[in-house]
Amino acid sequence: MNIEGEVSPIAKFKKKLDNLFSPSNQMATDEVQTIISLAVDNIIHDVIYPDNAPENHEHVQEKILYMLQFLENSIRTKDPEFRKFAVVKLNKLQSALKAPKQKLTQSTVRQVTPSAPSSEPNPEPKTAAQAQADEDVMVPVFIDTLAGFIEERLEAFTIKQSETSKRIPFLYCPEFKEKFIMVIRDFIAPAFLKSRRTKTLVDTIPVNSKASEILHDQFLLIEKHNVVRHQWVDFWASLRTALNNQDEEEEEDDPVLALQAAEKNKSLFGGLKNLTGKKAPEPVQKKKTPVEEMAVDIWEILVTPTQKRNYILPSLEDIEIFQALFQYPVEKITANTHGVMQMLEQEHAKNFKPGSSRDHMCRLLRTLPPYCGELIVVWAFFKAPDYFNDEILKSFLVSQGTTESIRRSTIPYLYKWVPTE
């Protein structure tokens, strides 16, 4: 129940959509399409994972009805490209509503889907053969889409060997990108598909030519609705823990350290045997998790140098970058790498006042996701050494804190990869 004067969530939802076609709306077409795509994806998520509260269930039904009508109206607009976009989104929403595993009742689907007759029978459950056939199609689609999604983000940072003579960090190296994508295809994506939530997500996607596009849109959802993004972050955290544990086990296996530990515990275990007449218990061997099993193989691939190019290899601390990759907006990376280059060129040519490039790079640190702005700054340092001179570097460093310890905590990767002295 809403307080008097308070706008209800469904009213806000309707107003947001209506404003997109308002004469006063100055948004670009791609911005309008992004808002509609996110709204459709959020509705589909609410269909797949419904809230048990009756009032929320009613809100979802209202949103579905309004969105279906909104998309049908959009199909009648004059812009042919926008009409095509609206058709895709309408088909996507209707497919989700008709999916066998959706959580709303079939009567609800009949109410909100205009094309469905009221006498439509419940869909027949998939046979084992049908389910296997769909899985055979969707598994490669999921693997290709996840690999392509991450590759887009790595590609935006790429520096070719012909573009610099310096030894660059792994993130900017096309040869490392190839290895990273191989790891996703061979290890990470197949591991994700063993998760119940990811399998449920994949099962709800129609097996057709739009499946990859729908999956890609799912990867762009906000964090609380993004199943695969959660898995991605958790996977790399588990891998880092597994590798740290591996290092500890190797230390325990060291013969010198093992001898020292045995001498230290000799009296303790000897006393235990004398008191009980029994041998001291053998240490319990902990069973490794699936991530622990593959962690060493994955990391060995990523830290093995290539013969093609000598670049700075990743360390365990750099796993935080891998975790953050999923939330990096490709369009903003591309726009801002170009923007930084233009700022540096113009300041070098004295068309801009001194400090313009520094101010622009500081803004990137404030407005982009974790490490993203900093990684663009490092990219510019290696990409444009003639423009990104010592004076600009010093000015940028000073702007990040009053002491070196503060600056190192603010821009750790720049201090790690860029000579600052």
C-alpha positions in Angstrom: 0.0 0.0 0.0 1.4 3.4 -1.0 1.6 6.4 1.2 -0.6 9.3 -0.1 1.4 11.3 -2.6 4.0 8.6 -3.1 4.5 7.3 -6.7 4.1 3.6 -7.0 6.9 1.5 -8.6 4.6 0.5 -11.5 3.7 4.1 -12.1 7.4 5.0 -12.2 8.0 2.1 -14.6 5.3 3.3 -17.0 6.4 6.9 -16.8 10.0 5.9 -17.6 8.9 4.1 -20.8 6.5 6.8 -21.8 9.2 9.5 -21.5 11.4 7.6 -24.0 9.0 8.8 -26.8 8.4 12.2 -25.3 9.2 15.1 -27.7 11.5 16.6 -25.1 13.6 13.5 -24.9 17.1 14.2 -26.1 18.5 10.7 -25.7 20.4 9.0 -28.6 18.7 6.0 -30.1 21.2 3.6 -28.6 20.5 5.0 -25.1 16.8 4.5 -25.6 17.4 0.9 -26.8 19.7 0.2 -23.8 16.9 1.3 -21.4 14.3 -0.9 -23.1 16.7 -3.9 -23.2 17.4 -3.6 -19.5 13.7 -3.3 -18.7 12.9 -6.4 -20.8 15.7 -8.3 -19.1 14.6 -7.3 -15.6 11.0 -8.5 -16.4 12.3 -11.8 -17.7 14.4 -12.2 -14.6 11.3 -11.6 -12.4 9.5 -14.2 -14.4 12.2 -16.8 -14.0 12.8 -16.0 -10.3 9.5 -14.7 -9.0 9.0 -13.1 -5.6 6.5 -15.0 -3.4 4.8 -11.8 -2.2 1.3 -11.5 -4.0 1.7 -7.8 -4.5 5.0 -8.2 -6.3 3.5 -10.9 -8.4 0.8 -8.4 -9.5 3.4 -5.8 -10.2 5.2 -8.2 -12.5 2.0 -9.0 -14.4 1.3 -5.2 -14.8 4.8 -4.7 -16.1 4.5 -7.5 -18.6 1.2 -6.2 -19.9 2.5 -2.7 -20.3 5.8 -3.7 -21.8 4.1 -5.9 -24.4 1.8 -3.0 -25.4 4.8 -0.6 -25.4 6.8 -2.9 -27.7 3.8 -3.5 -30.1 3.4 0.3 -30.3 7.2 0.6 -31.0 6.9 -1.7 -34.0 4.7 1.0 -35.6 7.3 3.7 -35.4 8.8 5.3 -38.6 12.4 4.2 -37.9 13.0 0.8 -39.6 16.0 0.0 -37.4 14.1 0.7 -34.3 11.1 -1.3 -35.5 13.5 -4.3 -36.0 14.9 -3.8 -32.5 11.3 -3.7 -31.1 10.4 -6.9 -32.8 13.5 -8.7 -31.4 12.7 -7.5 -27.9 9.0 -8.5 -28.2 9.9 -12.0 -29.4 12.4 -12.3 -26.6 9.8 -11.4 -24.0 7.1 -13.6 -25.5 9.6 -16.5 -25.7 10.5 -16.2 -22.0 6.8 -16.1 -21.1 6.1 -19.3 -23.0 9.3 -21.1 -21.8 8.4 -24.5 -20.2 10.5 -23.7 -17.1 9.1 -20.3 -16.4 7.7 -19.9 -12.9 4.4 -18.0 -13.6 1.4 -20.1 -14.0 0.2 -21.0 -17.5 -3.0 -18.9 -16.9 -0.8 -15.9 -16.3 1.0 -16.5 -19.6 -2.4 -16.6 -21.4 -3.4 -13.3 -19.7 -0.3 -11.4 -20.7 0.5 -12.8 -24.1 -1.8 -11.3 -26.7 -1.1 -14.0 -29.3 -2.0 -16.9 -27.0 -5.6 -18.1 -27.2 -7.4 -18.7 -23.9 -7.8 -22.4 -24.7 -4.1 -23.0 -25.2 -3.1 -26.3 -23.5 -0.2 -26.5 -21.1 3.0 -27.2 -23.0 4.2 -30.7 -23.1 7.3 -31.3 -21.0 10.5 -32.0 -23.0 11.4 -35.6 -23.6 14.9 -36.7 -22.6 15.9 -36.7 -26.3 14.6 -33.1 -26.8 16.4 -31.9 -23.7 19.6 -33.5 -24.8 19.3 -32.0 -28.3 18.7 -28.5 -26.8 21.7 -29.0 -24.5 23.9 -30.0 -27.4 23.0 -26.7 -29.1 23.1 -24.4 -26.1 26.4 -25.6 -24.5 28.5 -24.3 -27.5 26.4 -21.2 -27.7 27.0 -20.4 -24.0 30.8 -21.1 -24.3 31.1 -18.9 -27.4 29.1 -16.1 -26.0 31.0 -16.0 -22.7 34.3 -16.1 -24.4 33.2 -13.4 -26.9 31.9 -11.2 -24.1 35.3 -11.2 -22.3 37.2 -11.0 -25.5 35.4 -7.7 -26.4 36.7 -6.2 -23.1 40.3 -7.4 -23.6 40.3 -6.3 -27.2 39.4 -2.7 -26.2 42.8 -2.5 -24.3 44.9 -4.2 -26.9 48.3 -2.7 -27.9 49.9 -4.4 -30.9 53.6 -5.2 -31.0 54.1 -2.7 -33.9 52.7 0.1 -31.7 55.3 0.1 -29.0 58.8 -1.0 -28.3 58.2 -1.3 -24.5 57.6 -4.5 -22.6 53.8 -4.1 -21.9 51.7 -5.7 -19.1 49.7 -8.9 -20.0 46.4 -7.1 -20.1 47.3 -5.2 -23.3 48.9 -8.0 -25.1 47.0 -9.8 -27.9 49.0 -13.0 -27.3 47.8 -13.1 -23.6 44.3 -12.5 -24.8 44.4 -15.6 -26.9 45.5 -17.7 -23.9 42.9 -16.1 -21.6 40.1 -16.9 -24.1 41.3 -20.5 -24.4 41.1 -20.8 -20.6 37.5 -19.6 -20.7 36.6 -22.1 -23.4 38.4 -25.1 -21.9 37.9 -24.6 -18.2 35.7 -21.7 -17.0 32.6 -21.9 -19.2 32.3 -25.7 -18.9 32.6 -25.3 -15.1 29.9 -22.6 -15.0 27.5 -25.0 -16.9 27.7 -27.4 -14.0 26.1 -24.8 -11.8 22.3 -25.3 -11.2 21.6 -21.6 -11.5 23.5 -21.2 -14.8 21.8 -24.4 -16.2 18.4 -22.9 -15.3 19.3 -19.7 -17.0 20.4 -21.5 -20.2 17.4 -23.7 -20.2 15.0 -20.7 -20.2 16.6 -19.3 -23.4 14.9 -20.2 -26.7 17.0 -22.5 -28.9 17.1 -20.3 -32.0 19.3 -17.9 -33.8 18.8 -15.2 -31.1 20.1 -17.3 -28.3 23.6 -15.8 -28.2 22.1 -12.3 -28.3 19.8 -13.0 -25.4 22.7 -14.5 -23.4 24.8 -11.5 -24.1 22.1 -9.3 -22.8 21.9 -11.4 -19.7 25.6 -10.8 -19.1 24.9 -7.0 -19.1 22.3 -7.1 -16.4 22.8 -5.3 -13.1 24.8 -7.2 -10.5 21.9 -8.5 -8.4 20.2 -10.1 -11.5 23.4 -11.3 -13.1 23.9 -15.0 -12.4 27.0 -15.5 -14.6 28.7 -12.3 -13.3 28.3 -13.6 -9.7 29.9 -16.9 -10.8 32.7 -15.1 -12.6 33.7 -13.1 -9.5 33.4 -16.2 -7.2 35.4 -18.4 -9.6 38.4 -16.1 -9.6 38.2 -15.6 -5.8 38.2 -19.4 -5.4 41.0 -19.8 -7.8 43.2 -17.3 -6.0 42.5 -19.0 -2.6 43.3 -22.4 -4.2 46.6 -21.1 -5.5 47.5 -19.6 -2.2 46.7 -22.9 -0.5 48.9 -24.7 -3.1 51.8 -22.5 -2.2 51.4 -23.3 1.5 51.2 -27.1 0.7 54.4 -26.8 -1.3 56.1 -25.1 1.7 55.0 -28.0 3.9 56.4 -30.5 1.3 59.8 -28.8 1.5 62.1 -31.5 3.1 64.0 -29.0 5.3 60.8 -27.4 6.6 59.3 -30.8 7.1 62.3 -32.0 9.2 62.1 -28.8 11.3 58.3 -29.3 11.9 58.9 -33.0 12.8 61.6 -32.1 15.4 59.3 -29.4 16.8 56.4 -31.8 17.3 58.5 -34.9 18.2 58.0 -34.6 22.0 54.2 -33.8 21.6 53.5 -36.9 19.4 55.9 -39.1 21.4 54.1 -38.1 24.6 50.8 -38.9 23.0 51.9 -42.4 22.0 53.4 -43.2 25.4 50.2 -42.1 27.2 47.7 -43.9 25.0 49.8 -46.7 23.6 48.5 -45.7 20.1 50.2 -44.0 17.2 49.4 -40.3 16.7 46.5 -39.8 14.2 47.4 -39.4 10.5 46.6 -35.9 9.1 43.3 -35.9 7.2 43.7 -35.3 3.5 41.2 -32.6 2.5 39.3 -33.3 -0.7 40.0 -30.7 -3.4 37.1 -28.7 -4.9 36.6 -28.6 -8.7 38.2 -25.1 -8.8 41.2 -26.3 -6.8 41.6 -29.2 -9.2 41.9 -26.9 -12.2 43.5 -23.9 -10.6 47.1 -25.0 -11.2 46.4 -25.9 -14.8 44.7 -22.6 -15.5 47.4 -20.5 -13.8 50.2 -22.4 -15.5 48.7 -21.5 -18.9 48.3 -17.9 -17.9 51.8 -17.4 -16.5 53.7 -19.3 -19.2 55.6 -16.9 -21.5 54.9 -17.0 -25.2 57.6 -17.2 -27.8 55.9 -14.5 -29.9 56.2 -11.7 -27.5 57.9 -10.8 -24.2 55.3 -9.2 -21.9 54.8 -8.7 -18.2 53.2 -11.9 -16.8 50.2 -11.8 -14.4 50.6 -12.4 -10.6 48.1 -13.5 -8.1 47.3 -9.9 -7.2 46.2 -9.3 -10.8 43.3 -11.7 -10.4 41.3 -8.6 -9.1 41.5 -7.3 -12.7 40.1 -10.5 -14.0 37.2 -10.3 -11.6 36.4 -6.7 -12.6 36.5 -7.4 -16.3 32.9 -8.6 -16.4 31.5 -5.1 -15.4 33.7 -3.1 -17.8 31.6 -1.2 -20.5 33.2 -1.8 -23.8 31.8 1.4 -25.4 33.1 3.6 -22.6 36.6 1.9 -22.7 36.8 2.6 -26.5 35.5 6.1 -26.2 37.9 7.0 -23.3 41.0 5.5 -24.8 40.4 7.6 -27.9 39.6 10.6 -25.7 42.8 10.3 -23.7 44.8 10.0 -26.9 43.2 13.2 -28.2 43.8 15.1 -25.0 47.5 14.1 -24.9 48.0 15.0 -28.5 46.3 18.4 -28.1 48.1 19.2 -24.9 51.4 18.2 -26.6 50.6 20.5 -29.5 49.8 23.3 -26.9 46.2 23.5 -28.1 45.0 22.7 -24.6 46.2 24.3 -21.4 48.8 22.3 -19.3 47.1 19.8 -17.0 44.1 19.1 -19.3 45.2 15.5 -19.8 45.8 15.0 -16.1 42.3 16.3 -15.3 40.7 14.1 -17.9 42.5 11.0 -16.6 41.6 11.8 -13.0 38.0 12.0 -14.1 38.2 8.4 -15.5 39.3 7.1 -12.1 36.3 8.6 -10.5 33.6 7.6 -13.1 34.6 4.1 -14.4 34.3 0.7 -12.6 37.2 -0.5 -10.3 40.6 -0.2 -11.9 39.1 0.5 -15.4 40.1 4.2 -15.4 43.6 3.4 -14.1 44.0 0.7 -16.8 43.2 3.2 -19.5 45.8 5.6 -18.0 48.4 2.8 -18.1 47.3 2.0 -21.7 47.9 5.6 -22.7 51.4 5.6 -21.1 52.5 2.6 -23.3 50.5 3.6 -26.4 51.6 7.2 -26.6 55.1 7.6 -25.1 55.8 10.7 -27.2 52.8 12.5 -25.7 52.6 11.0 -22.2 55.9 12.5 -21.0 57.5 12.6 -17.6 55.9 16.0 -16.8 52.4 14.7 -17.3 53.1 11.5 -15.4 54.5 13.4 -12.5 51.5 15.7 -12.5 49.1 12.8 -12.5 50.9 11.0 -9.7 50.9 14.0 -7.4 47.1 14.5 -8.0 46.4 11.0 -6.5 47.4 11.8 -2.9 49.7 13.7 -0.6 52.0 10.8 0.2 53.4 8.0 -1.9 51.7 5.3 0.2 48.3 6.9 -0.5 49.1 7.2 -4.2 50.2 3.5 -4.3 46.9 2.4 -2.7 44.9 4.6 -5.1 46.7 3.5 -8.4 48.4 0.2 -7.6 48.7 -1.0 -11.1 50.3 2.2 -12.5 53.0 2.0 -9.8 53.4 -1.7 -10.6 53.9 -1.4 -14.3 55.0 2.2 -15.0 58.5 3.4 -14.1 57.8 6.3 -11.7 61.4 7.3 -10.8 
